[in-house]
Amino acid sequence: MLTDTHSHIYAEEFDADRAEVVARALAAGVTTILLPAIDKESYQHQEELAASNPRLFRQMMGLHPTSVGDSWEQDLEIARELLFGAPDKYVGVGEVGLDFYWDTTYRSQQEEALRRQMDWAQELNKPLALHVRNGKEEGCDAYSVVLDMIESHHGALRGVLHCFSGSADDARRAVDAGFMLGIGGVVTYKKSTLPDIVATIPLEHLLLETDAPYLAPVPHRGRRNESAYVAIVAHKVAEIKNVSFDTVANSTSENAKRLFCIF
């Protein structure tokens, strides 16, 4: 039993063979795939995929930080109307967060959009799926900002730091705040420091994900990722933890069920 807690297989990268991608995921033992939202351009595609197999797919709703631009307030309102119009349809608020890697032009807008979406999560008692990416320049530590914002809510928020790429201290702060770490293909990369962090974090604080079509694990690195490859991530985590594959698969799936209330 595997759960891919973060997959964009509604994206155009899968238009040519989406049915085969889903079939491979099922064959690999994936029983649940969570679909994080991006922006108004992708919401309809996400809805259509979720409707095709409601037992397999579960949706989130939110505005991705790299989609925060000139029309961010109007775009955020679209996401809010969808979320509050049918809250039972969505298992979480995501993918939301801060991304300072490529451009900080809209940094203040990203931070305000995240504050509002954190408020949504608190009001609706839903978990957050947080995208956090540090910038290259000094003063662009997105993890520090996000963790400060989480801690300022004094335990009222829960969620996952998706595709975790922070430091050991960031991991500790996240876990202490009641958040989980999303572990994906990066854990298989030769120069990644993520295995050292995973080794120190108990399984009850970990979720598995692919972030398909991005960040495919070894031996598929550099090619399109897909939900079936979450099994590769599970094998790597099992190796790091010196436990069985089934232990990792079942424990992380139970974590996902508990966090996202998908029993």
TORZA-191107 format. One record per residue (C-alpha): x, y, z. Coordinates in pm, 1 decimal, padded with zeros to 6 digits. Example, Ala and Ser with C-alpha at 12.3 -4.5 7.8 and 13.67 -1.06 7.14 Angstrom:
2
<X:01230.0, Y:-00450.0, Z:00780.0>
<X:01367.0, Y:-00106.0, Z:00714.0>
//
This chain:
263
<X:00000.0, Y:00000.0, Z:00000.0>
<X:00165.9, Y:00318.9, Z:-00123.6>
<X:00044.8, Y:00677.6, Z:-00121.3>
<X:00184.4, Y:00941.8, Z:-00353.8>
<X:00108.1, Y:01257.2, Z:-00158.6>
<X:00209.4, Y:01498.7, Z:-00434.2>
<X:00162.5, Y:01434.7, Z:-00806.4>
<X:00069.3, Y:01662.0, Z:-01098.0>
<X:-00034.1, Y:01389.8, Z:-01341.0>
<X:-00318.0, Y:01609.9, Z:-01460.6>
<X:-00047.1, Y:01821.5, Z:-01629.9>
<X:00001.1, Y:01833.8, Z:-02007.2>
<X:00318.9, Y:01624.5, Z:-01980.4>
<X:00088.6, Y:01323.7, Z:-01935.9>
<X:-00170.1, Y:01401.0, Z:-02202.4>
<X:-00035.7, Y:01139.9, Z:-02445.2>
<X:-00032.3, Y:00841.9, Z:-02207.0>
<X:-00210.2, Y:00932.0, Z:-01883.2>
<X:-00409.2, Y:00607.1, Z:-01871.2>
<X:-00088.3, Y:00404.0, Z:-01894.4>
<X:00073.5, Y:00616.4, Z:-01622.7>
<X:-00220.6, Y:00551.4, Z:-01391.9>
<X:-00211.6, Y:00178.9, Z:-01472.3>
<X:00158.6, Y:00161.8, Z:-01383.9>
<X:00091.7, Y:00338.0, Z:-01054.3>
<X:-00177.3, Y:00087.8, Z:-00963.3>
<X:00048.5, Y:-00201.6, Z:-01063.3>
<X:00321.1, Y:-00061.1, Z:-00836.2>
<X:00082.8, Y:-00074.2, Z:-00538.6>
<X:-00020.1, Y:00291.1, Z:-00525.4>
<X:-00367.1, Y:00315.7, Z:-00373.2>
<X:-00397.5, Y:00693.1, Z:-00330.3>
<X:-00262.0, Y:00988.4, Z:-00528.6>
<X:-00299.5, Y:01342.8, Z:-00398.5>
<X:-00333.3, Y:01615.9, Z:-00659.6>
<X:-00197.3, Y:01954.4, Z:-00545.6>
<X:-00337.1, Y:02258.4, Z:-00726.2>
<X:-00125.6, Y:02512.7, Z:-00914.7>
<X:-00334.3, Y:02796.9, Z:-01059.3>
<X:-00647.0, Y:02884.6, Z:-01253.8>
<X:-00497.5, Y:02744.0, Z:-01575.2>
<X:-00475.2, Y:02394.1, Z:-01426.8>
<X:-00774.3, Y:02368.2, Z:-01193.7>
<X:-01010.9, Y:02225.1, Z:-01456.6>
<X:-00761.5, Y:01959.5, Z:-01565.8>
<X:-00716.5, Y:01857.3, Z:-01204.1>
<X:-01093.1, Y:01837.7, Z:-01148.7>
<X:-01140.9, Y:01619.1, Z:-01456.1>
<X:-00873.1, Y:01371.8, Z:-01352.4>
<X:-01005.7, Y:01350.3, Z:-00996.9>
<X:-01356.4, Y:01281.0, Z:-01128.2>
<X:-01225.5, Y:00993.3, Z:-01341.6>
<X:-01135.4, Y:00786.9, Z:-01033.2>
<X:-01248.5, Y:00940.1, Z:-00702.1>
<X:-01117.3, Y:00645.2, Z:-00500.1>
<X:-00764.8, Y:00687.4, Z:-00632.3>
<X:-00736.1, Y:01064.8, Z:-00662.7>
<X:-00782.2, Y:01324.6, Z:-00389.5>
<X:-00760.2, Y:01697.2, Z:-00456.6>
<X:-00609.5, Y:01998.8, Z:-00286.8>
<X:-00675.8, Y:02363.9, Z:-00364.7>
<X:-00449.7, Y:02667.0, Z:-00352.0>
<X:-00230.2, Y:02907.4, Z:-00547.1>
<X:00129.5, Y:02802.1, Z:-00610.9>
<X:00387.0, Y:03065.3, Z:-00510.3>
<X:00544.4, Y:03083.3, Z:-00857.2>
<X:00197.4, Y:03163.5, Z:-00992.7>
<X:00177.1, Y:03475.6, Z:-00776.2>
<X:00204.0, Y:03768.8, Z:-01016.3>
<X:00030.2, Y:04091.5, Z:-01111.8>
<X:-00317.9, Y:03937.3, Z:-01081.6>
<X:-00243.4, Y:03741.7, Z:-00763.5>
<X:-00537.3, Y:03875.1, Z:-00563.1>
<X:-00789.7, Y:03784.8, Z:-00832.0>
<X:-00623.7, Y:03445.8, Z:-00879.4>
<X:-00627.4, Y:03384.8, Z:-00505.9>
<X:-00997.5, Y:03468.4, Z:-00493.9>
<X:-01069.4, Y:03202.0, Z:-00757.4>
<X:-00895.0, Y:02943.0, Z:-00540.8>
<X:-01079.2, Y:03063.5, Z:-00230.6>
<X:-01419.2, Y:03039.9, Z:-00400.2>
<X:-01348.4, Y:02684.5, Z:-00516.6>
<X:-01221.3, Y:02575.1, Z:-00175.0>
<X:-01493.5, Y:02733.4, Z:00035.1>
<X:-01762.8, Y:02649.0, Z:-00220.4>
<X:-01701.9, Y:02275.6, Z:-00182.8>
<X:-01465.6, Y:02218.8, Z:00110.1>
<X:-01539.1, Y:01846.0, Z:00133.3>
<X:-01396.1, Y:01800.4, Z:-00216.5>
<X:-01046.3, Y:01903.5, Z:-00108.1>
<X:-00828.1, Y:01723.7, Z:00144.4>
<X:-00585.4, Y:02009.8, Z:00188.5>
<X:-00476.7, Y:02362.4, Z:00104.2>
<X:-00196.5, Y:02333.7, Z:-00146.9>
<X:00029.5, Y:02365.7, Z:-00319.5>
<X:00110.3, Y:02692.7, Z:-00147.0>
<X:00423.3, Y:02848.1, Z:-00001.4>
<X:00726.4, Y:03057.8, Z:-00091.1>
<X:00969.2, Y:03024.2, Z:-00379.3>
<X:01264.1, Y:03266.4, Z:-00388.4>
<X:01482.9, Y:03058.7, Z:-00621.0>
<X:01435.1, Y:03222.4, Z:-00961.1>
<X:01281.5, Y:03557.9, Z:-00880.2>
<X:01190.7, Y:03764.3, Z:-00574.5>
<X:00998.1, Y:04034.1, Z:-00761.3>
<X:00675.6, Y:03924.4, Z:-00595.0>
<X:00822.3, Y:03821.8, Z:-00260.2>
<X:00590.2, Y:04036.8, Z:-00048.7>
<X:00288.3, Y:03920.4, Z:-00250.9>
<X:00393.4, Y:03557.5, Z:-00207.6>
<X:00415.8, Y:03608.2, Z:00166.8>
<X:00074.0, Y:03774.0, Z:00185.6>
<X:-00082.5, Y:03501.9, Z:-00032.1>
<X:00063.9, Y:03239.0, Z:00199.4>
<X:-00067.0, Y:03416.6, Z:00510.0>
<X:-00417.5, Y:03419.2, Z:00366.2>
<X:-00402.2, Y:03055.8, Z:00264.6>
<X:-00273.8, Y:02960.1, Z:00608.5>
<X:-00582.0, Y:03134.6, Z:00744.8>
<X:-00799.7, Y:02925.3, Z:00511.8>
<X:-00636.3, Y:02607.4, Z:00638.5>
<X:-00694.1, Y:02708.5, Z:00997.7>
<X:-01054.4, Y:02811.3, Z:00935.8>
<X:-01140.8, Y:02490.0, Z:00750.5>
<X:-00919.1, Y:02266.6, Z:00968.4>
<X:-00730.4, Y:02136.1, Z:00665.9>
<X:-00360.9, Y:02055.9, Z:00628.7>
<X:-00122.2, Y:02262.8, Z:00420.9>
<X:00096.6, Y:02125.1, Z:00142.2>
<X:00384.6, Y:02372.0, Z:00146.1>
<X:00623.0, Y:02442.2, Z:-00140.0>
<X:00937.4, Y:02602.3, Z:00003.0>
<X:01245.0, Y:02692.1, Z:-00201.0>
<X:01529.6, Y:02911.1, Z:-00085.9>
<X:01681.5, Y:03177.4, Z:-00307.9>
<X:02042.3, Y:03197.8, Z:-00417.3>
<X:02109.3, Y:03535.7, Z:-00258.3>
<X:02159.9, Y:03630.3, Z:00104.8>
<X:01835.2, Y:03703.2, Z:00284.6>
<X:01631.3, Y:03466.2, Z:00067.2>
<X:01586.6, Y:03185.2, Z:00320.9>
<X:01230.1, Y:03079.0, Z:00241.3>
<X:01238.4, Y:02797.3, Z:00498.5>
<X:01311.1, Y:03039.7, Z:00780.4>
<X:01022.1, Y:03264.8, Z:00677.4>
<X:00774.9, Y:02978.6, Z:00636.5>
<X:00871.3, Y:02814.4, Z:00964.9>
<X:00841.0, Y:03146.2, Z:01147.1>
<X:00491.3, Y:03183.3, Z:01002.5>
<X:00396.4, Y:02830.0, Z:01108.2>
<X:00529.2, Y:02881.5, Z:01460.3>
<X:00342.3, Y:03209.7, Z:01492.8>
<X:00015.8, Y:03009.0, Z:01474.7>
<X:00114.3, Y:02823.7, Z:01795.9>
<X:00015.8, Y:02475.1, Z:01684.4>
<X:-00306.1, Y:02570.6, Z:01502.9>
<X:-00169.7, Y:02453.5, Z:01166.4>
<X:-00068.7, Y:02112.6, Z:01037.3>
<X:00063.8, Y:01988.4, Z:00707.7>
<X:00366.6, Y:01879.0, Z:00508.3>
<X:00675.8, Y:02051.8, Z:00375.2>
<X:00651.9, Y:01902.6, Z:00029.2>
<X:00970.9, Y:01794.8, Z:-00149.4>
<X:01170.5, Y:01881.8, Z:00160.4>
<X:01506.6, Y:02038.5, Z:00074.9>
<X:01587.5, Y:02228.2, Z:00391.7>
<X:01854.5, Y:02182.9, Z:00654.8>
<X:01857.6, Y:01947.3, Z:00951.2>
<X:01753.7, Y:02240.9, Z:01169.6>
<X:01464.1, Y:02318.8, Z:00934.3>
<X:01354.0, Y:01956.3, Z:00961.2>
<X:01366.4, Y:01969.1, Z:01339.9>
<X:01165.3, Y:02291.2, Z:01353.1>
<X:00904.3, Y:02150.8, Z:01115.1>
<X:00860.3, Y:01830.3, Z:01312.0>
<X:00849.4, Y:02017.8, Z:01642.8>
<X:00568.1, Y:02230.7, Z:01494.3>
<X:00371.2, Y:01916.6, Z:01406.4>
<X:00447.4, Y:01916.7, Z:01034.4>
<X:00560.4, Y:01624.4, Z:00822.1>
<X:00837.4, Y:01608.8, Z:00564.0>
<X:00756.0, Y:01507.4, Z:00206.7>
<X:01029.8, Y:01279.7, Z:00071.9>
<X:01066.1, Y:01230.2, Z:-00302.2>
<X:01317.3, Y:01138.7, Z:-00569.7>
<X:01588.0, Y:01373.2, Z:-00439.8>
<X:01657.3, Y:01123.1, Z:-00161.5>
<X:01804.9, Y:00890.7, Z:-00427.3>
<X:02049.3, Y:01148.1, Z:-00569.3>
<X:02417.7, Y:01081.8, Z:-00512.5>
<X:02506.8, Y:01425.7, Z:-00372.4>
<X:02184.6, Y:01479.4, Z:-00177.8>
<X:02206.4, Y:01550.5, Z:00194.4>
<X:01846.2, Y:01435.0, Z:00237.1>
<X:01936.9, Y:01075.0, Z:00334.8>
<X:02122.4, Y:01205.5, Z:00641.8>
<X:01815.0, Y:01402.6, Z:00746.3>
<X:01576.5, Y:01113.4, Z:00679.2>
<X:01794.7, Y:00891.5, Z:00897.3>
<X:01729.0, Y:01117.3, Z:01197.4>
<X:01353.4, Y:01169.8, Z:01152.2>
<X:01114.3, Y:00899.0, Z:01278.6>
<X:00890.8, Y:00736.9, Z:01017.6>
<X:00580.0, Y:00883.9, Z:01176.8>
<X:00688.4, Y:01225.6, Z:01050.1>
<X:00752.2, Y:01125.6, Z:00687.4>
<X:00535.7, Y:01114.9, Z:00375.7>
<X:00628.0, Y:00979.0, Z:00032.3>
<X:00574.6, Y:01170.7, Z:-00289.0>
<X:00689.6, Y:01201.3, Z:-00649.1>
<X:00609.8, Y:01562.1, Z:-00752.0>
<X:00550.6, Y:01409.5, Z:-01096.9>
<X:00644.2, Y:01506.8, Z:-01363.3>
<X:00941.1, Y:01661.7, Z:-01181.2>
<X:01238.6, Y:01526.6, Z:-00983.9>
<X:01234.2, Y:01164.6, Z:-01098.7>
<X:01437.9, Y:00930.4, Z:-00877.7>
<X:01744.8, Y:00738.7, Z:-00988.1>
<X:01755.4, Y:00550.4, Z:-01228.4>
<X:01502.0, Y:00776.7, Z:-01406.3>
<X:01663.1, Y:01107.1, Z:-01308.9>
<X:01641.3, Y:01365.6, Z:-01586.2>
<X:01332.1, Y:01207.5, Z:-01736.5>
<X:00962.0, Y:01249.6, Z:-01663.7>
<X:00860.2, Y:01138.9, Z:-01317.7>
<X:00539.2, Y:00945.3, Z:-01249.9>
<X:00347.6, Y:00814.0, Z:-00951.9>
<X:00465.7, Y:00453.2, Z:-00990.3>
<X:00814.9, Y:00571.2, Z:-00897.2>
<X:00705.9, Y:00642.3, Z:-00541.7>
<X:00794.4, Y:00275.8, Z:-00487.3>
<X:01159.6, Y:00360.9, Z:-00563.5>
<X:01147.7, Y:00632.9, Z:-00298.6>
<X:00999.9, Y:00386.3, Z:-00048.9>
<X:01279.9, Y:00137.3, Z:-00116.2>
<X:01541.4, Y:00407.6, Z:-00058.6>
<X:01383.1, Y:00520.8, Z:00267.3>
<X:01366.4, Y:00156.2, Z:00379.5>
<X:01738.0, Y:00123.2, Z:00305.4>
<X:01820.2, Y:00438.1, Z:00502.1>
<X:01605.3, Y:00330.3, Z:00795.1>
<X:01713.5, Y:-00035.2, Z:00780.1>
<X:01351.6, Y:-00151.8, Z:00781.6>
<X:01137.3, Y:-00338.1, Z:00530.3>
<X:00976.2, Y:-00184.2, Z:00225.4>
<X:00633.5, Y:-00281.7, Z:00362.4>
<X:00705.9, Y:-00102.0, Z:00688.6>
<X:00783.6, Y:00221.0, Z:00502.7>
<X:00491.6, Y:00185.7, Z:00260.1>
<X:00235.7, Y:00114.3, Z:00527.7>
<X:00364.5, Y:00364.3, Z:00782.9>
<X:00382.7, Y:00654.9, Z:00539.1>
<X:00040.3, Y:00570.0, Z:00396.6>
<X:-00106.1, Y:00572.5, Z:00745.7>
<X:00061.6, Y:00907.8, Z:00805.3>
<X:-00103.3, Y:01043.3, Z:00490.3>
<X:-00443.3, Y:00910.5, Z:00589.9>
<X:-00414.0, Y:01067.1, Z:00931.9>
<X:-00287.6, Y:01403.8, Z:00808.3>
<X:-00529.2, Y:01444.6, Z:00518.6>
<X:-00825.8, Y:01263.8, Z:00681.6>
<X:-00864.6, Y:01021.7, Z:00391.3>
<X:-00976.7, Y:00711.9, Z:00582.3>
//
